[in-house]
Amino acid sequence: MDFIEKVKNKKELRDLDDAFLRRIIEGYKTKDFKKIRKDLRRVYGMFKSVKHKRSKEAYEMIFRITGRPKSVLDLGCGYSSGYFPFEDIKYYCTDIGYGYVKERGFIFDLLSDDYMKLPRVDVVLLFKVLESLEYFKRNVSKEVIRKLRCRYVVVSFDKKSLSGREIRKKGRSWFRRILGELNLNYEVLDYGDEIFFVIKKS
Ligand SMILES: C[S@@+](CC[C@H](N)C(=O)[O-])C[C@H]1O[C@@H](n2cnc3c(N)ncnc32)[C@H](O)[C@@H]1O
């Protein structure tokens, strides 16, 4: 059984894209399978049990700042792809898990796929995704924000850890620093368990 098959033996990692897994595994110096799978479970597996339905009100707050978009691209959409609450807004979504994108979206690895292949939209959503990316590639968030072609990017972070504990660094100073370096203006919304950065790109 090869490495990828072994990783996919765990139910919550089964639907991850093979090419994505191969790239992640190749990025490790160690070939300690247990360590790699543990990391993957930590970053991708644990969310499988969390189906968070974001309220329509949260989107409306965001759109009050961005203006009502004609099109939205939800990157690392997770289960949110099934809950986007506006029929009249064109909705695209991507993830690295097949179960998430189904018929509505497509597989796209934010760490290494070509951003020119993404549709140009009014608003890009990066809800609770950047920390997963940072785990495998530090400082990648800056590149990600820079490459996106849209009017606004909305990035969110969870205020609570999976165990329900309040995360101490709610201010996300590392992320504010990146936005400063990119010279981008943004507004912060604090809503429920989430903090949203509404970032103006053009
Ligand atoms: C915490 S979940 C958030 C899901 C959704 N955005 C939400 O807020 O409900 C993180 C998501 O990012 C996706 N993800 C992680 N790394 C990714 C990558 N390199 N490329 C694309 N998606 C990724 C995961 O598969 C997972 O669906």
Ligand as a Chemical Component Dictionary entry (heavy atoms), coordinates in Angstrom:
data_LIG
# 
_chem_comp.id                   LIG 
_chem_comp.type                 NON-POLYMER 
_chem_comp.pdbx_formal_charge   0 
_chem_comp.three_letter_code    LIG 
# 
loop_
_chem_comp_atom.comp_id 
_chem_comp_atom.atom_id 
_chem_comp_atom.alt_atom_id 
_chem_comp_atom.type_symbol 
_chem_comp_atom.charge 
_chem_comp_atom.model_Cartn_x 
_chem_comp_atom.model_Cartn_y 
_chem_comp_atom.model_Cartn_z 
_chem_comp_atom.pdbx_ordinal 
LIG C1  C1  C 0  -11.939 25.290 8.814  1  
LIG S1  S1  S 1  -12.428 24.772 7.241  2  
LIG C2  C2  C 0  -13.405 26.180 6.734  3  
LIG C3  C3  C 0  -14.437 25.843 5.716  4  
LIG C4  C4  C 0  -15.308 27.019 5.232  5  
LIG N1  N1  N 0  -14.532 28.020 4.553  6  
LIG C5  C5  C 0  -16.075 27.614 6.376  7  
LIG O1  O1  O 0  -15.703 28.638 6.892  8  
LIG O2  O2  O -1 -17.076 27.015 6.763  9  
LIG C6  C6  C 0  -10.943 24.963 6.263  10 
LIG C7  C7  C 0  -11.133 24.538 4.815  11 
LIG O3  O3  O 0  -9.978  24.885 4.043  12 
LIG C8  C8  C 0  -9.718  23.837 3.134  13 
LIG N2  N2  N 0  -8.311  23.890 2.756  14 
LIG C9  C9  C 0  -7.265  23.684 3.561  15 
LIG N3  N3  N 0  -6.107  23.756 2.879  16 
LIG C10 C10 C 0  -6.430  24.038 1.594  17 
LIG C11 C11 C 0  -5.675  24.229 0.407  18 
LIG N4  N4  N 0  -4.347  24.110 0.396  19 
LIG N5  N5  N 0  -6.330  24.520 -0.735 20 
LIG C12 C12 C 0  -7.681  24.611 -0.719 21 
LIG N6  N6  N 0  -8.459  24.429 0.355  22 
LIG C13 C13 C 0  -7.836  24.138 1.513  23 
LIG C14 C14 C 0  -10.078 22.593 3.920  24 
LIG O4  O4  O 0  -10.290 21.472 3.113  25 
LIG C15 C15 C 0  -11.345 23.040 4.658  26 
LIG O5  O5  O 0  -12.506 22.799 3.914  27 
# 
loop_
_chem_comp_bond.comp_id 
_chem_comp_bond.atom_id_1 
_chem_comp_bond.atom_id_2 
_chem_comp_bond.value_order 
_chem_comp_bond.pdbx_ordinal 
LIG C1  S1  SING 1  
LIG S1  C2  SING 2  
LIG S1  C6  SING 3  
LIG C2  C3  SING 4  
LIG C3  C4  SING 5  
LIG C4  N1  SING 6  
LIG C4  C5  SING 7  
LIG C5  O1  DOUB 8  
LIG C5  O2  SING 9  
LIG C6  C7  SING 10 
LIG C7  O3  SING 11 
LIG C7  C15 SING 12 
LIG O3  C8  SING 13 
LIG C8  N2  SING 14 
LIG C8  C14 SING 15 
LIG N2  C9  SING 16 
LIG N2  C13 SING 17 
LIG C9  N3  DOUB 18 
LIG N3  C10 SING 19 
LIG C10 C11 SING 20 
LIG C10 C13 DOUB 21 
LIG C11 N4  SING 22 
LIG C11 N5  DOUB 23 
LIG N5  C12 SING 24 
LIG C12 N6  DOUB 25 
LIG N6  C13 SING 26 
LIG C14 O4  SING 27 
LIG C14 C15 SING 28 
LIG C15 O5  SING 29 
# 
